[in-house]
Amino acid sequence: MLSLFLSACVIALTFGADIKEENGVLVLTTANIEDALKDNTNILVEFYAPWCGHCKALAPEYEKAAKALADEGSDIKLAKVDATVESSLGEKYEVRGYPTIKFFRSGTPVDYSGGRQSADIVNWLKKKTGPACVTLDSVDAAKAMIEKDEVVVLGFFKDLKSESAKEYEKAAQGIDDIPFGITSNTDIFKEYEMESDGVALFKKFDEGRNNFEGEVTADAVNKFISANRLPLIIEFTQESAQKIFGGEIKNHILLFLEKKADASAKILEGYRKAAVGFKGKVLFITLDTSDEDNARILEFFGLKKEETPAARLITLGEDMTKYKPDSDDLSEDAVTSFVQAFLDGKLKAHLMSEEVPADWDSKPVKTLVGKNFKEVAFNQDKAVLVEFYAPWCGHCKQLAPIWDELGEKFNDKDDIVIAKMDSTANEIEDVKVQSFPTIKYFPKGSSDVIDYNGERTLDGFVKFLESGGKEGAGEPEEEDEDEDEEEGDEAAAKDEL
């Protein structure tokens, strides 16, 4: 009985009497978070919303990571905060979307930048709290490390203080989601057939192992890992999205097809063969069109399910640029030619556009599409105010009656045009839309484009127009907490995704 009492006291001292635990994850509130941060040197905290799809997908992986760390006897804790209830904590820690994950070390937060699978979470935390490389002194230790994770990197150096070993460790410090081992043990060298110093990447897919060639520098090792850490063909899922978009390779080709369709196996065979020649240069990705979660990604690329299988290529920079093949041919040769033409700079960016509606200018609010946008918006004889919207956007739906009223008010003004454009189906090369709704003003007699960031009220819009685009221009105001639901399709393609 005494031992039970003492155990209860230890638990109370460790977690605080009011800190509940759900499946190994601490439940934090405004009342107990300070105690949790004080009592735990290393704690990962997820700020979530119960309705958030990404949070629901993360939950089992997050719990699995908490269990894995507990089973190892780690002092690292995982916790969660319902930011829709604990709104003051959401504000304090600058939560702008869900889930937001922050790692607290001795009470100081940094943004979590790892993947959303349990192994990614565990490896990221170990890198942040321990050495960049695990020193291996036996074959059994090396085998256990390689067996445990999907991707593992080992450095073989007869002198662990050599310049090459230091460069290897420098590379390891910059990669948080892959475990790195280092050894000088002759038995391990022999087991993995390493006759001299070098680096090997072990993985549970494709060829199983890649050997680094060349001089060991941090930059060269990073490039080697970037080229080999992902499967030759990777399926897009919520779990793989972080690895796809957070990696060093920014050129991606996406194959949209129904995974279980009879014709898919042959298409995938040719796609895989084409991918071999572009390893390290272009990521080859597949996207299952039978998965309803991918509907908005299809929309982002202007594709309908009945138009698939199809391929699109994107390059990630400040903006996402899309490229479309000239034909529907998805053979190995066709895919190879398409990707090579892109790398050679021979392709023009693909911009989506609907057809111009016959009645586009029959109502007070004019309907713009890609094909008539420049003609209307850049008409030097008129001042044009355009709302760029998405049909599914809640804020856009709230704005719709106000926008219609604004159109009515200026309907008799020959030199003012109120317009709207569905930016999920139309794209303009010189106008970038990152969130919905986005409102831009094209002044009369000018080639300038002015962002509207004032109040989304009739009075606000009227003052803006009557001031010639001055009152209401400037830095955007802070959005509501559900801002992440209204992000533009590029954000959707990266993380809705």
C-alpha positions as CSV (number, residue, x, y, z in Angstrom):
1,M,0.0,0.0,0.0
2,L,2.8,2.4,0.9
3,S,4.5,1.7,-2.5
4,L,1.3,2.5,-4.3
5,F,1.0,5.8,-2.4
6,L,4.6,6.7,-3.2
7,S,4.1,5.9,-6.9
8,A,1.1,8.1,-6.9
9,C,3.1,10.9,-5.4
10,V,5.8,10.5,-8.0
11,I,3.2,10.7,-10.8
12,A,1.7,13.8,-9.3
13,L,5.0,15.5,-8.9
14,T,6.0,14.6,-12.5
15,F,2.8,15.6,-14.4
16,G,1.0,17.9,-11.9
17,A,-2.3,16.8,-10.4
18,D,-4.5,18.4,-13.1
19,I,-2.6,17.2,-16.2
20,K,-4.7,14.4,-17.8
21,E,-3.3,11.9,-20.3
22,E,-5.0,10.5,-23.3
23,N,-3.3,7.5,-25.0
24,G,0.1,8.6,-23.8
25,V,-0.4,12.3,-24.8
26,L,-0.6,15.0,-22.1
27,V,-3.7,17.2,-22.3
28,L,-2.7,20.8,-21.7
29,T,-4.9,23.8,-20.8
30,T,-4.3,27.4,-19.8
31,A,-4.4,26.2,-16.2
32,N,-1.7,23.5,-16.5
33,I,0.6,24.3,-19.4
34,E,3.1,26.3,-17.3
35,D,3.5,23.4,-14.9
36,A,4.0,21.0,-17.8
37,L,6.7,23.2,-19.4
38,K,8.4,23.6,-16.1
39,D,8.4,19.9,-15.2
40,N,9.4,18.6,-18.7
41,T,12.6,19.8,-20.3
42,N,11.6,18.5,-23.7
43,I,7.9,18.5,-24.7
44,L,6.3,18.6,-28.1
45,V,2.9,20.3,-28.2
46,E,0.2,20.0,-30.9
47,F,-2.3,22.9,-31.1
48,Y,-5.4,21.4,-32.8
49,A,-9.0,21.9,-33.6
50,P,-11.4,18.9,-33.2
51,W,-13.0,19.5,-36.6
52,C,-9.7,19.7,-38.5
53,G,-9.1,16.8,-40.9
54,H,-5.3,17.1,-40.8
55,C,-5.5,16.9,-36.9
56,K,-7.7,13.8,-37.1
57,A,-5.2,12.1,-39.5
58,L,-2.3,13.1,-37.2
59,A,-3.8,11.8,-34.0
60,P,-3.0,8.1,-34.3
61,E,0.6,8.8,-35.5
62,Y,1.1,11.3,-32.7
63,E,-0.1,8.8,-30.1
64,K,2.1,6.1,-31.6
65,A,5.1,8.4,-31.3
66,A,4.3,9.1,-27.7
67,K,4.2,5.4,-27.0
68,A,7.4,4.6,-28.8
69,L,9.3,7.2,-26.7
70,A,7.7,6.0,-23.5
71,D,8.7,2.4,-24.3
72,E,12.3,3.5,-24.8
73,G,12.3,5.2,-21.4
74,S,12.7,8.7,-23.0
75,D,12.0,11.8,-21.0
76,I,10.5,13.5,-24.1
77,K,6.8,14.1,-23.7
78,L,4.1,14.7,-26.3
79,A,1.1,16.9,-25.5
80,K,-1.8,18.5,-27.2
81,V,-3.9,21.7,-26.7
82,D,-7.5,22.2,-28.1
83,A,-6.9,25.7,-29.4
84,T,-10.6,26.2,-30.1
85,V,-11.2,26.0,-26.3
86,E,-7.8,27.4,-25.1
87,S,-7.9,30.4,-27.4
88,S,-5.6,32.4,-25.3
89,L,-2.9,29.8,-25.7
90,G,-3.5,29.8,-29.5
91,E,-3.0,33.6,-29.5
92,K,0.0,33.5,-27.2
93,Y,1.8,30.9,-29.3
94,E,0.8,32.4,-32.7
95,V,-1.4,29.6,-33.9
96,R,-2.5,30.5,-37.5
97,G,-3.6,27.1,-38.7
98,Y,-4.2,23.5,-37.6
99,P,-2.4,21.6,-36.6
100,T,0.4,23.9,-35.3
101,I,3.1,21.9,-33.6
102,K,5.8,23.5,-31.4
103,F,8.7,21.9,-29.6
104,F,9.5,23.4,-26.1
105,R,13.0,22.9,-24.8
106,S,13.3,24.3,-21.3
107,G,10.2,26.3,-22.0
108,T,11.4,27.9,-25.2
109,P,9.3,27.1,-28.3
110,V,10.5,26.4,-31.8
111,D,8.4,25.3,-34.8
112,Y,8.2,21.6,-35.5
113,S,9.4,21.0,-39.1
114,G,9.3,17.2,-39.3
115,G,6.9,14.8,-41.0
116,R,3.6,13.6,-39.6
117,Q,4.3,9.9,-39.3
118,S,5.3,8.4,-35.9
119,A,8.8,7.5,-37.0
120,D,9.3,11.1,-38.4
121,I,8.2,12.6,-35.1
122,V,10.4,10.3,-33.0
123,N,13.5,10.9,-35.2
124,W,13.0,14.6,-35.3
125,L,12.8,14.8,-31.5
126,K,15.8,12.6,-31.0
127,K,17.8,14.8,-33.3
128,K,16.7,17.9,-31.4
129,T,17.5,16.4,-28.0
130,G,20.5,14.2,-28.6
131,P,23.6,13.8,-30.8
132,A,23.3,14.2,-34.5
133,C,24.9,10.8,-35.0
134,V,24.6,7.6,-33.0
135,T,28.0,6.0,-32.5
136,L,27.8,2.3,-33.3
137,D,30.3,-0.2,-31.8
138,S,28.9,-3.6,-32.9
139,V,27.4,-5.3,-35.9
140,D,24.2,-6.0,-33.8
141,A,23.9,-2.3,-33.0
142,A,24.2,-1.4,-36.7
143,K,21.7,-4.1,-37.7
144,A,19.2,-3.0,-35.1
145,M,19.4,0.7,-36.2
146,I,19.0,-0.2,-39.9
147,E,16.1,-2.5,-39.1
148,K,14.2,0.0,-37.0
149,D,13.5,2.8,-39.5
150,E,12.5,3.0,-43.2
151,V,15.6,5.1,-44.1
152,V,18.9,5.1,-42.2
153,V,22.3,6.7,-43.1
154,L,25.5,5.2,-41.8
155,G,28.9,6.8,-42.0
156,F,32.0,4.6,-42.0
157,F,35.2,6.4,-40.9
158,K,38.3,4.7,-39.5
159,D,39.1,7.9,-37.8
160,L,36.0,9.5,-36.2
161,K,37.9,12.8,-35.8
162,S,38.9,13.1,-39.5
163,E,37.7,16.0,-41.7
164,S,35.4,13.6,-43.6
165,A,33.7,12.4,-40.4
166,K,33.2,16.0,-39.3
167,E,31.6,16.9,-42.6
168,Y,29.3,13.9,-42.3
169,E,28.3,14.9,-38.8
170,K,27.6,18.4,-40.1
171,A,25.3,17.0,-42.7
172,A,23.5,14.9,-40.0
173,Q,22.9,18.1,-37.9
174,G,20.9,19.6,-40.7
175,I,18.5,16.6,-41.4
176,D,16.1,16.1,-38.5
177,D,13.9,13.3,-39.7
178,I,16.4,10.6,-40.7
179,P,18.6,8.7,-38.1
180,F,22.3,8.9,-38.7
181,G,24.9,6.4,-37.4
182,I,28.7,6.6,-37.4
183,T,31.3,3.9,-36.8
184,S,34.9,3.1,-36.9
185,N,34.3,-0.6,-35.9
186,T,36.2,-3.0,-38.3
187,D,33.5,-5.7,-37.9
188,I,30.8,-3.3,-39.1
189,F,33.1,-2.2,-42.0
190,K,33.4,-5.9,-42.9
191,E,29.7,-6.7,-42.5
192,Y,28.7,-4.0,-44.9
193,E,31.6,-4.5,-47.3
194,M,33.2,-1.1,-46.8
195,E,36.9,-1.3,-47.7
196,S,37.4,2.4,-47.0
197,D,35.7,5.4,-45.5
198,G,32.3,6.2,-47.0
199,V,28.6,6.7,-46.5
200,A,25.7,4.4,-47.2
201,L,22.0,5.0,-47.2
202,F,19.8,2.0,-46.2
203,K,16.1,1.9,-47.1
204,K,13.2,-0.5,-47.1
205,F,12.2,0.1,-50.7
206,D,13.5,0.2,-54.3
207,E,17.2,-1.0,-54.4
208,G,17.5,-1.2,-50.6
209,R,20.9,0.5,-50.4
210,N,22.8,3.4,-52.0
211,N,26.5,4.1,-51.7
212,F,27.9,7.6,-51.7
213,E,30.6,8.3,-54.2
214,G,33.1,11.2,-54.2
215,E,34.6,13.4,-51.6
216,V,32.6,13.5,-48.3
217,T,31.4,17.1,-47.7
218,A,28.3,18.2,-45.9
219,D,26.8,19.6,-49.1
220,A,27.6,16.5,-51.2
221,V,26.1,14.2,-48.5
222,N,23.0,16.3,-48.3
223,K,22.5,16.0,-52.1
224,F,23.1,12.3,-52.0
225,I,20.5,11.8,-49.3
226,S,18.0,14.1,-51.0
227,A,18.3,12.1,-54.3
228,N,17.9,8.7,-52.6
229,R,15.7,9.1,-49.4
230,L,12.3,8.8,-51.2
231,P,11.0,6.0,-53.4
232,L,11.6,6.3,-57.1
233,I,7.8,6.8,-57.3
234,I,6.0,8.2,-54.3
235,E,2.3,8.2,-53.8
236,F,0.8,11.4,-52.6
237,T,-0.9,11.1,-49.2
238,Q,-1.4,13.4,-46.2
239,E,1.5,11.4,-44.6
240,S,3.9,11.8,-47.5
241,A,3.1,15.5,-48.3
242,Q,5.7,16.9,-45.9
243,K,8.4,14.7,-47.4
244,I,7.4,15.7,-50.9
245,F,7.0,19.4,-50.5
246,G,9.6,19.8,-47.8
247,G,12.4,18.2,-49.7
248,E,15.2,19.7,-51.7
249,I,13.8,18.5,-55.1
250,K,11.4,21.2,-56.3
251,N,10.5,19.8,-59.7
252,H,7.6,17.3,-59.5
253,I,5.7,15.4,-62.0
254,L,2.3,14.1,-60.9
255,L,0.5,11.2,-62.4
256,F,-3.3,11.3,-61.8
257,L,-4.9,7.8,-62.1
258,E,-7.2,5.4,-60.4
259,K,-4.8,3.1,-58.6
260,K,-7.0,0.0,-58.9
261,A,-8.1,0.5,-62.6
262,D,-7.1,-2.3,-65.0
263,A,-5.0,0.0,-67.2
264,S,-3.1,1.6,-64.3
265,A,-0.5,-1.2,-63.9
266,K,0.9,-0.7,-67.5
267,I,0.9,3.0,-67.2
268,L,2.8,2.8,-63.8
269,E,5.3,0.4,-65.3
270,G,6.3,3.0,-68.0
271,Y,6.2,5.8,-65.5
272,R,8.6,4.0,-63.2
273,K,11.0,3.3,-66.1
274,A,10.9,7.0,-67.1
275,A,11.6,8.0,-63.5
276,V,15.0,6.2,-63.4
277,G,16.7,8.7,-65.7
278,F,15.6,11.7,-63.6
279,K,16.5,10.6,-60.1
280,G,17.6,13.5,-58.0
281,K,16.3,16.0,-60.5
282,V,12.5,15.4,-60.6
283,L,10.2,13.7,-58.1
284,F,7.8,11.2,-59.7
285,I,4.5,11.3,-57.8
286,T,1.3,9.4,-58.2
287,L,-2.1,10.6,-57.0
288,D,-5.1,8.2,-56.6
289,T,-8.1,9.8,-58.1
290,S,-10.5,7.4,-56.4
291,D,-9.5,9.0,-53.1
292,E,-12.1,11.7,-52.3
293,D,-9.5,13.6,-50.3
294,N,-7.7,14.4,-53.6
295,A,-10.7,16.2,-55.2
296,R,-9.3,19.7,-54.5
297,I,-5.9,18.8,-56.0
298,L,-7.6,17.7,-59.2
299,E,-9.4,21.0,-59.2
300,F,-6.2,22.9,-58.6
301,F,-4.8,21.4,-61.8
302,G,-8.0,22.1,-63.7
303,L,-8.7,18.3,-64.1
304,K,-11.9,16.4,-63.8
305,K,-11.8,12.8,-62.8
306,E,-13.1,11.7,-66.2
307,E,-10.1,13.4,-67.8
308,T,-7.6,11.1,-66.0
309,P,-5.3,9.3,-66.2
310,A,-3.2,12.4,-66.9
311,A,0.1,14.0,-66.0
312,R,1.1,17.5,-64.9
313,L,4.5,18.9,-63.9
314,I,5.1,21.6,-61.3
315,T,8.0,23.5,-60.1
316,L,8.0,25.0,-56.6
317,G,9.5,28.4,-56.1
318,E,8.0,31.6,-54.6
319,D,5.0,30.5,-56.8
320,M,4.0,27.2,-58.1
321,T,4.3,26.9,-61.9
322,K,2.4,24.2,-63.8
323,Y,3.2,22.5,-67.1
324,K,0.9,20.3,-69.2
325,P,1.9,17.7,-71.9
326,D,0.9,18.3,-75.5
327,S,-0.9,15.0,-75.7
328,D,-2.6,12.4,-73.4
329,D,0.2,9.8,-74.2
330,L,1.5,8.4,-70.9
331,S,4.0,5.9,-72.3
332,E,7.6,5.8,-71.0
333,D,8.9,7.6,-74.1
334,A,6.2,10.3,-73.9
335,V,6.8,11.0,-70.2
336,T,10.6,11.0,-70.7
337,S,10.3,13.5,-73.5
338,F,7.9,15.7,-71.5
339,V,10.2,15.9,-68.4
340,Q,13.4,16.4,-70.5
341,A,11.7,19.2,-72.4
342,F,10.9,20.9,-69.1
343,L,14.5,20.5,-67.8
344,D,15.8,21.9,-71.1
345,G,13.6,25.0,-70.7
346,K,11.5,24.3,-73.8
347,L,8.1,24.3,-72.1
348,K,5.7,27.2,-71.5
349,A,3.8,27.4,-68.3
350,H,0.2,26.1,-68.5
351,L,-2.4,28.6,-67.4
352,M,-6.0,27.4,-66.9
353,S,-9.0,29.3,-68.3
354,E,-12.6,28.6,-68.7
355,E,-14.4,29.7,-71.9
356,V,-15.7,33.3,-71.9
357,P,-19.4,33.1,-70.9
358,A,-21.8,34.5,-73.5
359,D,-23.3,36.7,-70.8
360,W,-20.1,37.7,-69.0
361,D,-21.0,41.4,-69.0
362,S,-24.8,41.2,-68.8
363,K,-24.9,41.7,-65.0
364,P,-23.6,44.5,-62.7
365,V,-20.7,42.2,-61.6
366,K,-18.8,41.1,-64.7
367,T,-17.5,37.6,-65.0
368,L,-13.9,37.2,-65.9
369,V,-12.0,34.2,-67.0
370,G,-8.4,33.7,-68.1
371,K,-9.2,34.4,-71.7
372,N,-10.8,37.8,-71.2
373,F,-9.0,39.0,-68.1
374,K,-6.4,41.2,-69.6
375,E,-8.8,42.8,-72.0
376,V,-11.0,43.9,-69.2
377,A,-8.8,44.4,-66.1
378,F,-6.0,46.2,-68.0
379,N,-8.4,48.4,-70.0
380,Q,-6.7,51.9,-69.6
381,D,-10.1,53.6,-69.9
382,K,-11.6,52.0,-66.8
383,A,-10.9,51.4,-63.1
384,V,-11.5,47.7,-62.4
385,L,-12.0,46.1,-59.0
386,V,-11.8,42.3,-59.1
387,E,-12.6,39.7,-56.5
388,F,-10.6,36.4,-57.0
389,Y,-12.7,33.7,-55.3
390,A,-13.1,30.0,-54.8
391,P,-16.6,28.4,-55.0
392,W,-16.0,26.4,-51.8
393,C,-14.6,29.4,-49.8
394,G,-16.8,30.4,-46.8
395,H,-15.5,34.0,-46.7
396,C,-16.2,34.3,-50.4
397,K,-19.8,33.2,-49.9
398,Q,-20.2,35.8,-47.1
399,L,-18.9,38.4,-49.4
400,A,-21.1,37.5,-52.4
401,P,-24.2,39.7,-51.5
402,I,-22.0,42.7,-50.7
403,W,-20.1,42.3,-54.0
404,D,-23.4,42.2,-55.9
405,E,-24.6,45.3,-54.1
406,L,-21.3,47.0,-55.0
407,G,-21.8,46.1,-58.6
408,E,-25.3,47.6,-58.6
409,K,-24.0,50.8,-57.0
410,F,-21.5,51.4,-59.7
411,N,-23.4,49.9,-62.6
412,D,-24.1,53.3,-64.1
413,K,-20.5,54.4,-64.0
414,D,-18.9,53.9,-67.4
415,D,-15.4,54.1,-66.1
416,I,-15.7,51.7,-63.1
417,V,-16.0,48.0,-63.4
418,I,-16.8,45.5,-60.6
419,A,-15.8,42.0,-61.6
420,K,-15.1,38.5,-60.2
421,M,-13.1,35.5,-61.3
422,D,-13.1,31.9,-60.1
423,S,-9.4,31.4,-59.4
424,T,-9.8,27.7,-59.0
425,A,-10.5,27.4,-62.8
426,N,-8.6,30.4,-64.2
427,E,-5.0,31.6,-63.8
428,I,-3.3,34.9,-64.8
429,E,0.4,34.9,-65.3
430,D,1.0,38.4,-63.8
431,V,-1.5,38.1,-60.9
432,K,-0.8,35.8,-58.1
433,V,-3.6,34.7,-55.7
434,Q,-2.5,33.1,-52.4
435,S,-5.8,33.1,-50.5
436,F,-9.5,33.6,-50.9
437,P,-11.0,36.0,-51.4
438,T,-8.3,38.2,-52.8
439,I,-9.3,41.6,-54.1
440,K,-7.2,43.7,-56.5
441,Y,-7.7,47.1,-58.1
442,F,-6.5,47.9,-61.6
443,P,-6.5,51.8,-61.8
444,K,-7.7,53.7,-64.8
445,G,-4.8,54.9,-67.0
446,S,-2.2,52.8,-65.1
447,S,-0.6,49.4,-65.3
448,D,-0.4,49.2,-61.5
449,V,-2.1,46.5,-59.5
450,I,-3.2,47.5,-56.0
451,D,-4.2,45.0,-53.3
452,Y,-7.3,45.9,-51.3
453,N,-6.8,45.1,-47.6
454,G,-9.6,47.2,-46.0
455,E,-12.9,46.2,-44.5
456,R,-15.0,43.8,-46.6
457,T,-18.0,46.0,-46.3
458,L,-20.0,48.0,-48.9
459,D,-18.9,51.3,-47.3
460,G,-15.2,50.1,-47.3
461,F,-15.3,49.2,-51.0
462,V,-17.0,52.5,-51.9
463,K,-14.5,54.6,-50.1
464,F,-11.7,52.6,-51.7
465,L,-13.0,53.2,-55.2
466,E,-13.9,56.9,-54.6
467,S,-10.3,57.5,-53.3
468,G,-8.8,56.0,-56.4
469,G,-7.5,52.9,-54.6
470,K,-5.9,54.7,-51.7
471,E,-8.2,54.2,-48.7
472,G,-8.1,50.5,-47.9
473,A,-4.8,49.7,-49.6
474,G,-1.8,48.6,-47.6
475,E,-0.8,45.8,-45.3
476,P,-3.4,43.1,-44.8
477,E,-5.2,42.9,-41.5
478,E,-4.8,39.7,-39.4
479,E,-7.3,37.0,-40.4
480,D,-9.6,35.0,-38.2
481,E,-8.4,31.7,-36.6
482,D,-10.1,29.7,-39.4
483,E,-7.7,31.4,-41.9
484,D,-6.3,28.0,-42.9
485,E,-9.6,27.0,-44.4
486,E,-9.5,29.8,-46.9
487,E,-6.0,29.4,-48.2
488,G,-5.4,29.5,-52.0
489,D,-5.2,26.4,-54.0
490,E,-1.4,26.5,-54.0
491,A,-1.5,26.1,-50.3
492,A,-4.1,23.4,-50.7
493,A,-1.8,21.6,-53.2
494,K,1.0,21.7,-50.7
495,D,-0.7,20.8,-47.5
496,E,-4.3,19.8,-48.1
497,L,-2.2,17.9,-49.4
